[in-house]
Amino acid sequence: MLGLGLSISSEDSSTNGITLLVSAFGARLADDGGTIENPSCMQQDLADLVAEAAPFTTGLLEFYPGAAAAYSLRQLRRSVSPYAIRVRRANDLEQDIGFNSNGELDTNALLAFADGGDAWVSVWYDQSSNGNDAVQSTKSSQPKIVDRTTGLVTENGKPALQFDGSDDFMTSGDYIVELSQNPVSLFCVSQSDALTVGQYILAEGDSVSPYSSNFILGSATASEILWVNGTTMGTMQAGQVLIGFDWDETNATAFIDGSQSDVSKVVTVNTETSLYSYIGRNATTGAGTFFIGKIQELITYKSDQSSNRTGIETNINDFYSIYS
């Protein structure tokens, strides 16, 4: 364990066994000129880890690190992801909702907090450790996750955020794609209720006039995916889909459900400043172009992950069971 030449199992998770492990780790740190800041805290964390009954199987970022932003209703990286979302109920009380021992959303805590009523998401926490949390402080624009009549919002049996197509969206105060600066790989699990113009799942644009958008993901022209500066790539599908993109700083390629959806196209990218990222809406203020449907996962990399694409998409599909 931890490269110390020790093996501690759940049967060995006694105080003496964990103390031995912490001591050995402290000695290794001391050899490297470091110290354990809080031994008692580390001892408790290790005890919980060793005694964990169920295997943790959903940590995509533990296998494919380096995301610019990672929003999901499952735990993508256990070590830095204590919470998935912050939710609000009808009386305006709010609470952070984390994960169960399997790394899935703690729906028991969520439903207990909703207490038979509606619940909306005010913060979708970024699990990349970059702090690009998606937020929405305007109550009427928060996507719903629990409905008082139908219960937990789900798609294909997994929790989902419901965007109403009218005014629901979330914003990150930093860019999470930024095509003009780097290659990009993107993965999104969503379900659209309307394959029509204006179904913006993710957009990045300038925060000042003329509110231009450099990047848009979603059905922006009829049912096609709009990529960059008016270039359309691939056709959106009804039902739950895994959408992906690769951008190598010259060509953009679209993917649907693990398969290439269109030919690779040369795309011209505008250099913009003061970028903001919008989930569920175009960056253009007042355009009325909002997404209607559900989003369950959105992960972006400011790097070329094409060599990892099969592994990443397999991890996503294994959890959501989107396609065979």
N, C-alpha and C positions, 0 to 999 in steps of 0.2 A: 504493500500500500504506500502511495506517495513516493515510490522509488526508494524506500528505506530498508528494503529487504525484510519487511514484516508483513504478516497476513493476519488480519483480524476479521473474524466472521461474527454473525449475529449471536452465535452461541458464546463468543468470547467478549461480548460487549459489556463486561464488568468494569467497575471503576478502575481496577488495577490494569486491565488490558488497555483501556483508553489512555490512562496516565502514562503507561509505557510508550504508547504511540506518540503522544504529545511531547514526552521527554526526548525521544529519538529525533523528532522533527525539530525541536528546539536546538538540539546539539548540531544538527545539520545546518540550521540557520546561523548558529554561532560560528561555525567553520567558515561561513561565507560573509561574516561580519554583520549579521542581522539578529533581530530578536523577535519573539512573539509578543505582540502588543497586549493581548488579553488572553492568557492561557486558559482561564476558567471558561471563557466564552467559546474558545476553540474546542475545549474538551467536551462541552455540551453539544456543539454542532457535530463533532465526530461521533458522539454517542448516538445522536439522532440518525446520522447517515448510516452507521453500521447496523443499527437496529431496524432500519426501514424495511417493512414487510413486503411491499410491492416494488417490482422493478420499474425504474424510470426509463421510459422508452421514447419520449417525444422531443428530446433536446436537439433540434436541428442545428442550432448555432454551436453546439459542442463539437459537431462534426464538420461544419462549414462556417467558421467564424469570419469576422470582418465585415458584417453588415453595416450599412450606413444608418438604417432604421429597420426595426422589426416589430410589427404589430400583430398580435395573435391572441386567440382565446384558448391557446394551449401554451405550456411553458416551453420556451425555445432554448433557454439556458438557465439551468437551476442555480448556478452560483451567483448570478446577479439579477435574478428575476423573481422577487418576492410577490409581486402583484401583476395582474393582467389589466385591470380596469378600475376606475373609480366611478361609482354609480350614485345616482340621486333618485329618491323616491318622491311621492307626491307632496309630502310635508317639507321638502327641501333638505332633509337630512342626507348626508353623503357618507359613503363608506368605501374603502378599498377592498377589492375582491381578489384573492390569490388563487392558489392551485391546490388540488388534492395530492395525495402521495404518488399518483400515477402521472402527475404533470398535466392534468386536465383542469379546466376551469372549475373552481369550487362552487358548483351550482347549488349545493345545499346551503352554503352561507349566503349566496345571492338571493335565493328564493326566501330564505328566512328574513333577510333584510327587507325585501320587497313587501313581505307580510300581506300577500294577497292582492297587492295593487300593482301599478305600473312602476317600471324602473328604467331610467335612461342613463346613458354613458356620458360623463363629463370629461373624463380623461382616459385615453387609450395609451397605456404606458409603452414606451419604446424599450424593448428588451435587448437592444444592441449594446447598451451601456454608454451610448453617445448622448443621451438625454434629450432626444428629439420626440418628446411626448406629444401626441396629438390631443388637442384640448378643444372644448367648446363650453364657454361660460354662459352663453345665451340659452336659457332653458328650452325655449321653443324649437331650437335648432339642434338639440341633442338627439342622436339616434337611440332607438329603443332596444332594450334587451329582455325585458319582461313585460308581458301584457296582462292586464288584470283579468281578461276573459280567457285567453288561450294559454297563458302561462309563459314559460321560457321560450324566447325566440330561438328557433333552430333552423338548420338546413341540413338535410340528410342525416338527421339525428345528432348533430353537433351544434353547440351554441353559436349564435350569429348576431351581428349588429344590424338592425333594420333601419335603412334610410328611406324617408318618406317621399322623396322626389319633389318636395315643395320647398323646404328650407333647411333640411338636415345636412350638416357637414362638420368636419373637424379640421383643425389647422395646426401645423407644426411651424414654429417660429424660425426654422432653419430649413434649408433645402435638403432633400433626402435622395435626390437623383443628380441634378446639376450636370447635364449632358455636355455643356461647353467646357468643362474642366477635366473630365475623366471618362473612361469607359463605364458602362453600366450593365448590370443584370438585375432583373426584377421578376418577382413571383407573386401572384395574387390569387386568392380563392374567393370567388364572388358568385352571386346569382342575381341576374337582372330580371326585373318584372316587366320591362318594356325595351325592346330592341329598336329604339327610336333615336332621333337626334337629341343630343344633350345629355346622354347618360355618362357623366364624367365620374369615373371611379377615383382617379388621382390626377391632379394638375399641379404644375409649378409655374409661377409667373411673377412678374414684377409687382411689387406692392404699391407702386406709385403710378400715376397716369403715364401711359395709356392702359395700364393693367394688362399688358400683353402676356400670353401664355407661350412658353417655349416647349413645354412637354405636356401631353394629355394622354391618359389611358382611359378608354371607354368608347361607347358608341356615340361618336361625335358627328358623323355624317351617315345618316341612315343606320345600317347595322354594322358598319365597319369600325375597326379599332383605329383611332387617330393616334399617330405616334408623335411626330415633330413637325412643326411649321406646315401643317396641312397635309402631310404625307399619311395616307391611310394604308394599313397593313392588316390583312386577315379579316375574318368575319366573326363577329360575336355570336355566341351560341346561347340558346335558351337553357335554363336550368343551371345547376352548379357547375362551374368550370374552373380549371386551373389555367390562368393566363400568364404568359411569360414573355420577356423581351431580352434580347442581347443587343448591345450597342458597342462597337469596337472603335468608336471615334470616326468611323467612315460609313459603315453599313449598320442598319438596324434589321433585326429578324424577329418576327412574331411567332409565338407558339400557343397552341390550345391543347390542353389535356395531353401534354407530353410530346406532341407532334408539331412539326413546323407548319404554320398556318398560311404562310405566304413566302414568296421569294425574298431573299435578302435585298434590301433597297439602300441605295446611297441617299443619305439624308443630310441636309444643310442645317447647322445648329447656330442660332443666334447667341451671342454673348450678352448675358443680362446680369444685372446686379440687384441686390435687395430681394432675393428670391424667397418666396414662401411656398410651402407645400399644403395643398388642400385635398382632403379625402372626402369624396362625395359631392364635389362642386368644381366648376371651372374657376380659374383664378380671376377671370374678368368680373369685376364687381357689377351687380345688378343685372347680370345676363339671364338669371332665372334658369340656369342649366344645372340641375341637381340630379343626382343618381337616385333611382328608385329600385330598391332591391336589398340584398344582404351582402355583407363582407365579413369574412371570417379570419383572413390572414393576408398580410401585405408586407413583403420583405424586399428591401432594396439594397443593392451593393454598388458602391462607387468603384467597382473593379470588374474585370472580365471573369465571370464565373462559368463561361461556356463549357469548360472542361469538367466542371462539377455539376452541370445542369441535370444530367440523368440521376445522379445521386440525390440532389436536392428535390427534384420532382418526385422521385420514388419515396423519399421521406414524407413529403406532403401528402401524396396519394395514399400511402400506407395508413395514414391517420384519418384522412377524410373520405377515403373510398369513393373517389370521384369517377374514375374510369377503370376499365379492366386492363 
